[in-house]
Amino acid sequence: MDLTKEHARKVYQAMVRSRLLEAKFSSLYKAGQIVGGVYLGKGQEAVSASIGARLVPGKDLFAPLIRDQAGRTAFGEDMLDATRTYLGSAKGPMKARDGNIHRGRPGDGVVAMISHLGTSISVLGGMLKAREIQGKLEGCVGATCIGDGATSTGAFHEGLNYVAVEKLPVVVVVADNQFAYSTPNSKQYACKDLIDRAKGYGVAGHSVDGTDMLACAAVIGQAVDSARNGEGPQMVVAKLLRLSGHGEHDDGSYIPEEIRSSHYGRDCMEVGKQQLIELGWLTEAELGEWEAAAREEVQLAVTTAQREDGPDPYQEDWCALAGGSYRDW
């Protein structure tokens, strides 16, 4: 795709807002105010935001995974949805039935995260097939971002095989961060590169440097456009390194220093900032304004969620979350 100034700025602004929101979640977790785990997308924001920024809210489907706050943000998720879920507010999208990253609004095209890795591909396939049967598929795209570890699961194989056979407009972005939790790639797969698998499934394959914001926006954007234009499923493999542990409970001490200090250990936030400033597409003053606005939005979301009540089992109707009826999904 021809990358425009407006689209690049949209991607980076989502990255900024996501990084600041997740920094707050980390602080709340360490202060004992969040029950359960906190999982950060630090280092993966360029990949994730590039997905969400190219999808169309109200039309497309997005199945975010563990490190996709930036993609959620770019796709239009309210910071309050995320904050309410982490802090257990009954006013959150999951009504405090589930926490942290397991949230979604299917009616708005955001599929709640499923921890069984790779499963989101088949879920997207099913949702898109339903639209096809209803005659509502034209121009729609379903996208998800999985880790390299998920490509070793049966769900990944079955899901990708299905959407390929059905030629559904699915974009699967593989964030190859070199470790499935603490398992290195050398013990995960024997092929030279995960992109080699695309051809075997009969889907189009794309590779990108996951630390290069402009490259991510262009390559992932092109994959989304190709799927939308009837070219079938697309698979993008983005090479990078997560810049934190698997979760805030994990220090990532198993990652060798030579990998941390390698090209893929650089921060996509810093890379993106430098790229936009050098192109004249962003100024330091504008960035400061974005950050100030995001901090204010984050603080308002936290303050609001902290004042709200948790779930009341005596008032809960226990109906399906999507409006009380699966038909509303």
C-alpha positions in Angstrom: 0.0 0.0 0.0 1.0 3.6 -0.4 1.7 4.7 3.1 0.2 8.1 3.8 1.1 10.6 6.5 -2.3 10.4 8.0 -2.2 6.6 8.3 1.3 6.5 9.8 0.3 9.1 12.4 -2.8 7.1 13.2 -0.7 4.0 13.8 1.9 5.8 16.0 -0.7 7.7 18.1 -2.4 4.3 18.9 1.1 3.0 19.9 1.6 6.0 22.2 -1.8 5.7 23.9 -1.3 1.9 24.3 2.1 2.2 25.8 1.0 4.7 28.4 -2.2 2.7 29.3 -0.2 -0.4 29.8 2.4 1.4 31.9 -0.4 2.3 34.2 -1.7 -1.3 34.4 1.9 -2.4 35.3 2.0 0.1 38.1 -1.5 -0.9 39.4 -0.4 -4.6 39.3 2.7 -3.9 41.3 0.7 -2.0 43.8 -1.6 -5.0 44.3 -4.6 -3.3 42.8 -5.1 -5.7 39.9 -6.0 -9.4 40.6 -4.7 -11.8 38.1 -2.0 -11.2 35.4 -1.0 -8.2 33.5 0.4 -8.8 30.0 2.1 -6.0 28.1 2.6 -5.5 24.3 5.8 -3.6 24.9 7.9 -4.1 21.7 4.9 -5.3 19.7 3.0 -2.1 19.4 4.0 -1.4 15.7 2.7 -4.7 14.6 -0.5 -4.6 16.6 -1.4 -1.0 15.8 -0.8 -1.6 12.1 -3.5 -4.2 12.2 -6.1 -2.2 14.1 -5.5 1.0 12.1 -6.2 -0.7 8.8 -9.4 -2.4 9.8 -12.7 -0.6 9.6 -14.8 -0.4 12.8 -18.4 -1.5 12.4 -17.4 -3.5 9.3 -14.4 -5.7 10.0 -13.7 -8.3 12.7 -10.6 -8.2 15.0 -9.6 -11.0 17.3 -6.9 -9.5 19.5 -4.6 -11.6 21.6 -2.3 -11.2 24.6 -0.2 -8.3 23.3 -2.7 -6.4 21.2 -3.6 -3.4 23.3 -2.2 -1.1 20.5 -4.4 -2.9 17.9 -7.4 -2.6 20.2 -6.7 1.1 20.6 -6.3 1.7 16.9 -9.5 -0.2 16.2 -11.4 2.1 18.6 -11.5 0.4 21.9 -12.3 2.8 24.7 -9.6 2.9 27.4 -12.4 2.6 30.0 -13.3 -0.9 28.6 -9.8 -2.1 29.2 -9.5 -0.4 32.6 -12.8 -1.7 33.9 -11.9 -5.2 32.9 -8.5 -5.1 34.6 -10.0 -3.5 37.8 -13.1 -5.8 38.0 -15.8 -3.2 37.4 -19.2 -4.7 36.7 -19.7 -2.0 34.1 -17.0 -3.4 31.9 -17.7 -5.3 28.7 -17.3 -8.7 30.5 -19.3 -7.5 33.6 -16.3 -8.6 35.7 -16.9 -12.2 34.8 -13.4 -12.4 33.4 -10.3 -10.2 33.7 -7.4 -8.5 32.0 -7.1 -9.4 28.3 -10.2 -11.6 28.0 -12.5 -9.0 26.9 -14.4 -8.1 23.7 -17.5 -6.7 22.1 -18.6 -9.1 19.4 -21.4 -6.9 18.3 -18.8 -4.2 17.5 -16.5 -6.7 15.7 -14.1 -7.3 18.6 -13.8 -11.0 19.5 -13.1 -11.7 23.2 -9.6 -13.2 23.5 -9.4 -17.0 23.8 -6.4 -18.3 25.7 -6.3 -21.5 23.6 -3.7 -20.3 21.2 -4.5 -20.4 17.5 -8.2 -20.8 18.1 -9.0 -17.2 17.0 -8.4 -18.2 13.4 -11.2 -20.7 13.3 -13.5 -18.3 15.2 -12.9 -15.6 12.6 -13.4 -18.2 9.9 -16.8 -19.2 11.4 -17.9 -15.6 11.8 -16.9 -14.7 8.2 -18.5 -17.8 6.8 -21.8 -16.8 8.6 -21.6 -13.5 6.9 -21.0 -15.2 3.6 -24.1 -17.3 4.1 -26.1 -14.2 5.0 -24.8 -12.4 1.9 -23.0 -9.8 4.0 -19.3 -10.8 3.4 -18.3 -8.5 0.6 -15.7 -6.0 1.6 -15.2 -7.5 5.1 -11.9 -8.6 6.7 -11.2 -10.6 9.8 -7.8 -10.3 11.4 -5.9 -11.7 14.4 -2.3 -11.6 15.7 -0.8 -14.7 17.2 2.6 -15.5 18.6 5.2 -17.9 17.1 4.3 -20.5 19.8 0.7 -20.6 18.5 1.8 -21.8 15.1 2.8 -25.0 16.8 -0.7 -25.8 17.9 -3.3 -28.0 16.1 -5.8 -25.1 16.3 -3.5 -23.0 14.1 -3.3 -25.7 11.5 -7.0 -26.5 11.4 -8.0 -22.9 11.4 -5.6 -21.8 8.7 -6.4 -24.8 6.6 -10.1 -24.0 6.9 -10.0 -20.3 5.9 -7.6 -21.2 3.0 -9.9 -23.9 1.6 -12.9 -21.5 2.0 -10.9 -18.6 0.6 -12.1 -16.3 3.4 -10.7 -12.8 3.9 -8.6 -13.6 7.0 -5.3 -11.9 7.9 -3.2 -13.8 10.3 -0.2 -11.8 11.7 2.4 -13.9 13.4 4.4 -11.9 15.9 7.6 -14.0 15.9 9.1 -12.7 19.1 11.5 -15.7 19.3 10.1 -17.2 22.5 6.9 -19.1 23.3 6.9 -17.9 26.9 10.4 -19.3 27.6 10.7 -21.8 24.8 13.1 -20.6 22.0 12.3 -21.0 18.3 15.0 -23.6 18.0 12.8 -25.9 20.0 9.5 -24.9 18.4 9.9 -25.4 14.6 12.4 -26.8 12.2 11.6 -24.7 9.1 14.0 -21.9 8.3 11.3 -19.2 8.6 7.7 -19.4 9.6 6.7 -17.6 6.4 7.6 -20.9 4.7 4.4 -22.3 6.1 2.2 -19.9 4.1 2.8 -21.6 0.8 1.9 -25.0 2.3 -1.5 -23.8 3.3 -2.1 -22.0 0.0 -2.2 -18.5 1.5 -0.2 -15.4 0.5 2.8 -14.8 2.7 4.5 -11.5 3.8 7.5 -10.9 5.9 8.3 -7.7 7.9 10.6 -6.3 10.5 8.4 -5.9 13.5 10.5 -3.2 15.0 10.1 -1.0 11.9 6.9 1.0 12.3 6.6 2.3 8.8 7.3 -1.1 7.3 4.7 -2.7 9.6 2.1 -0.2 8.6 2.8 -0.7 4.9 3.1 -4.5 4.8 0.3 -5.3 7.2 -1.9 -2.7 5.6 -1.3 -4.3 2.2 -2.2 -7.7 3.6 -5.5 -6.3 4.9 -6.2 -4.6 1.6 -5.4 -7.8 -0.4 -7.8 -9.8 1.8 -10.5 -7.2 1.3 -10.0 -7.2 -2.4 -10.8 -10.9 -2.7 -7.3 -12.3 -2.8 -8.0 -14.8 0.0 -6.3 -15.4 3.4 -3.0 -13.5 4.1 -0.3 -14.5 6.5 2.3 -11.9 7.8 5.3 -12.9 9.8 6.8 -10.1 11.8 10.2 -10.6 13.5 10.7 -8.8 16.8 11.4 -9.4 20.5 9.0 -8.6 23.3 10.6 -6.1 25.6 9.2 -7.5 28.8 8.6 -10.9 30.3 5.7 -13.0 29.2 3.7 -11.1 31.8 4.5 -8.8 34.7 5.0 -11.8 36.9 7.9 -12.9 34.6 11.3 -11.1 34.4 12.3 -12.7 31.1 15.7 -13.8 32.5 15.8 -16.7 30.0 16.3 -14.3 27.1 20.1 -14.2 26.3 21.7 -10.7 26.4 22.9 -11.1 22.8 19.3 -11.3 21.7 18.2 -8.4 23.8 20.9 -6.3 22.3 20.3 -7.4 18.7 18.5 -5.6 16.0 15.2 -7.1 17.0 15.7 -5.9 20.6 15.2 -2.3 19.6 12.1 -0.4 20.7 9.5 0.1 17.9 8.3 3.2 19.7 11.7 4.9 19.4 12.1 3.7 15.8 8.6 5.0 14.9 9.2 8.4 16.5 12.5 8.9 14.7 10.9 7.9 11.4 8.0 10.3 11.7 10.2 13.2 12.8 12.7 12.7 10.0 9.9 12.7 7.5 8.4 15.8 8.9 5.2 13.9 9.7 5.4 14.6 13.5 7.0 17.2 15.7 8.3 16.8 19.3 5.6 19.4 20.4 2.8 17.3 18.8 4.1 14.2 20.4 4.1 15.9 23.8 0.5 16.9 23.3 -0.4 13.3 22.4 1.3 12.0 25.5 -0.3 14.6 27.8 -3.8 13.9 26.4 -3.2 10.1 26.7 -2.1 10.4 30.3 -5.2 12.4 31.2 -7.4 9.9 29.5 -5.7 7.0 31.3 -6.0 8.7 34.7 -9.7 9.4 34.1 -10.4 5.8 33.1 -8.6 4.5 36.2 -10.4 6.9 38.5 -13.7 6.1 37.0 -13.2 2.3 37.2 -11.9 2.4 40.8 -15.1 4.1 41.9 -17.4 1.5 40.4 -18.7 -1.6 42.1 -17.7 -5.1 41.4 -20.1 -7.9 40.4 -23.1 -8.7 42.6 -24.0 -12.4 42.1 -27.5 -11.7 43.4 -28.2 -9.1 40.7 -26.5 -10.9 37.8 -28.8 -12.4 35.3 -26.1 -14.7 33.9 -27.3 -14.2 30.3 -24.9 -14.2 27.4 -22.9 -11.0 27.4 -23.8 -9.8 23.9 -27.1 -8.2 24.8 -28.5 -11.3 26.5 -28.9 -13.2 23.2 -26.5 -14.9 20.9 -28.6 -13.4 18.0 -27.2 -10.0 18.9 -23.6 -11.1 18.1 
